[in-house]
Amino acid sequence: MTFEDTDDYARAMDARDPLAIYRERFSFPQTAAGDDCLYFGGHSLGLQPKRTKDYIEQELQDWAQLGVDAHFRARNPWMPYHRLLTEQTAMLVGAKLGEVVVMNSLTVNLHLMMVSFYRPTAKRHKILIEHGAFPSDRYAVTSQMHFHGFGPASSLIELKPRPGEECIRDEDVTSTIERDGSSIALILLGGVNYATGQGFDMAAIARSGQARGCVVGFDLAHAAGNLLLKLHEWGPDFAVWCGYKYLNGGPGCAGGCFVHERHSNAWNLPRFAGWWGHDEQTRFEMGPDFQPMAGAEGWQLSNPPILALAALRASMEIFSEAGMDRVRQRSVALTGYLEFLLGQHSSPIFSIISPREPERRGAQLSLRILRHGQSLCERLAAQGVIADWRHPDILRVAPVPLYNSYLDVYRFVQRLTASLS
Ligand SMILES: *Cc1c(COP(=O)(O)O)cnc(C)c1O
């Protein structure tokens, strides 16, 4: 694609983009002067769809008017409410209907999945993660190791970039799996690394991991709603993600969980059980013996947070309408535009550390800022530019295809470069 570094060009691109209409569906934080902020923080908390209020309001009304009867008599009865999200979620991650469920939050789901899928033995007890994994994932993984009598010293393998490089090479992922596979119980990699923005080749990882007998799980916190995912086809054993980053479900929103179809009737797997995962036909007989539902729903514990699910529905409907393939296409172009503009204003003070190939990243570009990065970030914030600072030197910028525009990207680079000089 050939881009141009002008205001007119950015406006013209917005004017002819069919997905530009979705920006209007979101509320933007406001500057003191009452203008929309330049919001590039969708990797941390997605913006609020304007319809979210209505979706929540409806459940508040039904609760007020019906009390407990709303479980069956609400306009959208709460008993099967989580299923209103199943089809959209399955489409979003490329799964079959029985393979996904929206429940709990990400780290909780990660633990639940590891209870079933991390079953270390004396010979095969290691977990492969990426160096610089999100801390919660590392804590979850090491605590699971300790729970089984292992620990990171004996059992954690961390994939690192080569010296002098920022991202992990795909061939190093595969060669590590090939070399150490027979001692690896679980491969747990992010779809997109939160810090560098690197996207991993999930199809290749699932393939080579399973060829060596490893269980494969993905943390898709930064990939769901960002990359085009084909989980069923790629074949990981499980995946988990959160609802509040690219999925715009609001703070603390329920997360998503994928369990591959081949485990849908795996009654022999250990699992931590709760009543909401019990066979629906007999759940309310309140019997003493747990009989899990088939598929991902069998890992549910509790009756779900209806207000949070209502919020997520408002956003998932936008994804369904726009179509994830078109969203991704627009994302590649928008992030490509950001990369192009940064190249036009290149400076020794910053460098892009995210992969330069669009298929090895999502929406986010991570910039290393060599000097005074934090005060730069604060100066930008004072002008209504919201990005994200990661100690010690990384600025994470995500043009989100559902609500950021080419003009946002253009203005961002203008303000960034003005603040640098
Ligand atoms: C955002 C994020 C989390 C957050 O976990 P919660 O349980 O939702 O608080 C965990 N892991 C990764 C990789 C993340 O990006």
The ligand as an ORCA input file, in Angstrom:
! r2SCAN-3c Opt
* xyz 0 1
  C      -4.683     -8.274     30.260
  C      -4.041     -9.583     30.473
  C      -4.332    -10.345     31.618
  C      -5.271     -9.818     32.673
  O      -5.870    -10.849     33.370
  P      -7.256    -10.674     34.150
  O      -7.385    -11.976     34.797
  O      -8.312    -10.392     33.118
  O      -7.120     -9.531     35.085
  C      -3.703    -11.576     31.749
  N      -2.850    -12.036     30.803
  C      -2.562    -11.322     29.697
  C      -1.621    -11.868     28.663
  C      -3.141    -10.077     29.516
  O      -2.829     -9.351     28.440
*
